[in-house]
Amino acid sequence: MSDRPVPDKTAPNGWLILDKPRGLGSTQAVGAVKRNLREAGYGKVKTGHGGTLDPLAEGVLLIALGEATKLTGRMLDADKTYEFTIQFGEETTTLDTEGEVTATSDRRPPLAAIAAICEHFTGEIDQVPPKYSALKVDGRRAYDLARAGEEVELKTRRVTIHSLSFTGPDLSGEGVSAFDTTLGRPDPWDPQAPLEMADAVTLVARVSKGTYIRSLARDIARALGTVGHVTYLRRTQAGPFREEQAISLDMLNEIGKGAPLQDHLLSLEAGLDGIPVLALDQTSAQAARQGRVVSDLPHPDGLYFARLDDVPVALVELNGGAMKVVRGFNL
């Protein structure tokens, strides 16, 4: 007989934020969570993720457990923040390090020009997704067509770049250069400083859903009169979830061996940050759970997170005092 303590086998409902390493696919990461939960004694747990990360990307991957899987669609629509490095001089088929070189350039942009171009790419922009993407063309994945050597034409889409800036000690935009504390480098905001050319640059972007960072890097390089591709890509935030909340694969494996899941499980409502709470009484909660409309509620129109005491009941929409269930939670 094993001396290992029996874990609390209550089915988990909430979020595990995984720090996905480079080289691991999102589906593989979800599989690793399922396997470790099963080994920990939780049995079969309904699991999903809130936004794919390419195998060559790393960082925040949202894993929804139980009733939180009903909110993954909201996470797909949420803004996300990425840190990424553009290597200038070569463009590749995949726009990252995995593809074959398709174009080269000896031109290297000055740092001051890179800083200036960030403003040009902030706000709503038109973007052509990479040919090597999961988008479907006539029912087939674009990357399957590209790998088969077929010509892939993807439509331009409108996305929003909420912010785009250099990494550095001060990104406040208050007139302080991100380079002025970097030893040995002239400040590109100083008109008297000699131009310094960049072989590569690391940027931070907060973007809307549907934005492809590889396409953004391609377009920035081209706008600077050269070509480039992504050599490093890390997602640091997805919706309300940040990298500080993420656990490593090693920690996930420890959960499989008996480490407390609750130490790392975030609540279901953590995915509803910014949505006002609507407190229900027993009668209205029962009506919501049965899918019935509740009327005469004295609250402004809009989306609410309905609870009975501390128990999540539903995501609801209020219109003219009438409450309609958008997503119900079986808790």
BELDA-V203732 format. One record per backbone hydrogen bond with DSSP energy under -0.5 kcal/mol. CO is the residue of the C=O (numbers start at 1). NH is the residue of the N-H. If there is no record, write none. Layout:
[[CO,NH] [CO,NH]]
This chain:
[[7,9] [14,65] [15,17] [15,266] [16,18] [16,63] [17,247] [18,20] [18,61] [20,59] [21,24] [25,29] [26,30] [27,31] [28,32] [29,33] [30,34] [31,35] [32,36] [33,37] [34,38] [35,39] [36,40] [37,42] [38,41] [43,45] [46,66] [48,64] [53,26] [54,57] [55,23] [58,235] [59,20] [61,18] [61,63] [62,50] [62,64] [63,16] [64,48] [65,14] [65,68] [66,69] [67,70] [68,71] [69,72] [71,74] [71,75] [72,76] [73,77] [74,78] [75,78] [79,239] [80,207] [81,236] [81,237] [82,205] [83,234] [84,203] [85,87] [85,231] [85,232] [86,88] [86,201] [87,90] [87,229] [89,105] [91,102] [91,103] [95,230] [96,99] [100,93] [103,91] [109,198] [110,113] [110,114] [111,115] [112,116] [113,117] [114,118] [115,119] [116,119] [116,120] [117,121] [119,122] [123,161] [125,159] [127,129] [127,157] [131,133] [133,143] [135,142] [137,140] [140,137] [141,145] [142,146] [143,147] [144,148] [145,150] [146,149] [151,153] [152,154] [155,129] [157,127] [157,159] [159,125] [160,162] [160,208] [161,123] [163,206] [165,204] [175,177] [177,180] [179,182] [181,183] [182,185] [186,188] [187,190] [189,191] [190,193] [195,197] [196,111] [199,88] [201,86] [201,203] [202,167] [203,84] [204,165] [205,82] [205,207] [206,162] [206,163] [207,80] [208,211] [211,213] [212,216] [213,217] [214,218] [215,219] [216,220] [217,221] [218,222] [219,223] [220,224] [221,226] [222,225] [227,89] [229,87] [230,97] [232,85] [233,58] [234,83] [234,236] [235,60] [236,243] [237,81] [238,241] [241,238] [242,245] [243,246] [247,19] [248,252] [249,253] [250,254] [251,255] [252,256] [253,257] [254,259] [255,258] [260,263] [261,264] [261,265] [266,15] [267,270] [268,271] [269,272] [270,273] [272,275] [274,276] [276,305] [277,279] [278,307] [281,285] [282,286] [283,287] [284,288] [285,289] [286,290] [287,292] [288,291] [294,323] [296,298] [297,299] [302,318] [304,306] [304,316] [305,278] [306,313] [306,314] [307,280] [307,309] [308,311] [310,312] [311,308] [313,329] [314,306] [314,316] [315,326] [315,327] [316,304] [317,324] [318,302] [319,322] [321,297] [322,319] [322,324] [323,294] [324,317] [327,315] [329,331]]
